[in-house]
Amino acid sequence: MAVTLPIYMDNHATTPVDPRVLEAMLPYFTGKFGNAASRNHSFGWSAEEAVENARQQVASLINATSKEIIFTSGATESDNLMIKGIAEMFREKGNHIITQAIEHKAVLDTCKNLEKHGFEVTYLPVQRDGRVSLEDLKAAIKPTTILITIMYANNEIGVINPIAEIGKIAKERGIFLAVDGVQAVGKIPVDVQKDNIDVLAISAHKIYGPKGVGALYVRRRNPRVQLSAIIDGGGHERGMRSGTLNVPGIVGLGKACEIAQKGMPEESVKMLGLRERLRKGLEAKLDEVFINGSMEHRLPNNLNMSFAYVEGESLLMGINDIAVSSGSACTSATLEPSYVLKALGVGEDLAHTSIRFGLGRFNTQEEVDYVIDKMVQVVTKLRELSPLYEMAKEGIDISKMKWQTA
Ligand SMILES: *Cc1c(COP(=O)(O)O)cnc(C)c1O
C-alpha cells in the first residue's frame, strides 16, 4: 500500500478530530444550538443534556463522578485554573508550591507568575531518565507546602511519572496534588482514585477531539477541593469557570473520551507495535542514535531519539514530507535546545539533533516503514558530509581533541 504524503507523526502537538467525534458534534452547531444555561425551553434543555452526557463520558475515563468535571477552553486554562485556583484559595495555609523542571509551559509559566505574587516555588530536577525522584520530592516538602503539581506524562519524551506514589506522599501530608494529564489521559489508564489525584487537566485536541476545549477534574470528596475562579461571570460550572459553554466542543470531548476508553486496550497495543517497529528499524540501520528518556516508563506512542553527527536543521529539511518535532526551539534569532532535554542532561549537540515521533490512531505500518527508510537515507547522507562522523568511525575520540583556534 502506498503512503500519502506528507505523513503526520506529531500527535503530541495535536491530533486530527476522529470522524466519529465530528459526527457527534455536528448537530450542536445548527439544529441543537441552544445555550446549556437556558432553563426555559427545549433548546436549552437538549444542550444541557448533551453537556451532562459529555461530563459523564469524561468522568468515566478517569474514574471520577460527573459532578467533579468542569469544562474549560483547553488544558492551558485547566493548568492555570488548577494551580492558581488552589494557590489563591489556600494561601492562608501556606505559600509553597512544588513542581518540576520539565512541566509544560502552561504549568511552569503559571508557577513563575505566582512567584511574583508572594508564592515560593520549588522546581525539582529530573533524573537522567526524565522522571521525578520521590526522594527529592519528599525532601522538598515544607510545613508551608500547599500544592504539588507534576505532570502524568511528558509531551516531549513521553516519560511517565510515578503519579500513584506521588499521590500517596501528597495525601499523607495533606498537600494537594494537581496533575497535567494531557498526554496520559486516553492513552494509558488514569484513575484519579487509585492515584490520589486532587485536580487533573485534560485537553480534547490531544485525544482526537476538537481544539479549544478541555476539562478539569476537581475532587469533591476525601478531600473536597475548592478552587478560586480565575474567570468571573455568570457562575457557570459551579462558579469555578464562568462563560457560556462550548456545547459542540464539549460533546466532542465527551465522545473522544468514550472512544478512548473503549479502544484503549487495543489501541495501546497498536501504538506500542508501531513505536517498537520504528525504534527497532532505526536502531538496526543506524549507529550513534540515542533514545531520550526512560524506555520502561514511557507512553506507547512516543519515541524521542537523537541522531549524532548530523545537523539538526538539515535533518528536518531532509525529512520535510514527515511532520515531526525537533528538540530545538527557535527563540528570536537563535536555536535553543529543548529545556526538557537539557534538564535530562542531554548535551546541546544531541538535543539539536533530536526528533520527537508522536504516533497516533491514524498512523499505519506502511507510514512507519516510510519514515524509517527516509530517516536512514537522510541521516546517512548527512553523515557522509560530516568529518566528525568519519573521525569517530576511525576511532578518534573527538571529545579529547584540541581544536586549533585562529
Ligand atoms: C498540549 C498540552 C497542554 C496545553 O493544552 P491546550 O489544550 O493546547 O491548551 C498542556 N500540557 C501538556 C502536557 C500538553 O501536551
The ligand as an SDF file (V2000), in Angstrom:
LIG
                    3D

 15 15  0  0  0  0  0  0  0  0999 V2000
   -0.8690   20.4430   24.6840 C   0  0  0  0  0  0  0  0  0  0  0  0
   -0.5380   20.4490   26.1320 C   0  0  0  0  0  0  0  0  0  0  0  0
   -1.0480   21.4240   27.0050 C   0  0  0  0  0  0  0  0  0  0  0  0
   -1.8910   22.5660   26.5100 C   0  0  0  0  0  0  0  0  0  0  0  0
   -3.1640   22.1460   26.1100 O   0  0  0  0  0  0  0  0  0  0  0  0
   -4.0910   23.0950   25.2200 P   0  0  0  0  0  0  0  0  0  0  0  0
   -5.4220   22.4170   25.2710 O   0  0  0  0  0  0  0  0  0  0  0  0
   -3.4840   23.0950   23.8600 O   0  0  0  0  0  0  0  0  0  0  0  0
   -4.1130   24.4400   25.8470 O   0  0  0  0  0  0  0  0  0  0  0  0
   -0.7350   21.3390   28.3370 C   0  0  0  0  0  0  0  0  0  0  0  0
    0.0530   20.3510   28.8100 N   0  0  0  0  0  0  0  0  0  0  0  0
    0.5610   19.3930   28.0180 C   0  0  0  0  0  0  0  0  0  0  0  0
    1.4120   18.3310   28.6140 C   0  0  0  0  0  0  0  0  0  0  0  0
    0.2970   19.4130   26.6580 C   0  0  0  0  0  0  0  0  0  0  0  0
    0.8280   18.4690   25.8760 O   0  0  0  0  0  0  0  0  0  0  0  0
  1  2  1  0
  2  3  1  0
  2 14  2  0
  3  4  1  0
  3 10  2  0
  4  5  1  0
  5  6  1  0
  6  7  2  0
  6  8  1  0
  6  9  1  0
 10 11  1  0
 11 12  2  0
 12 13  1  0
 12 14  1  0
 14 15  1  0
M  END
$$$$
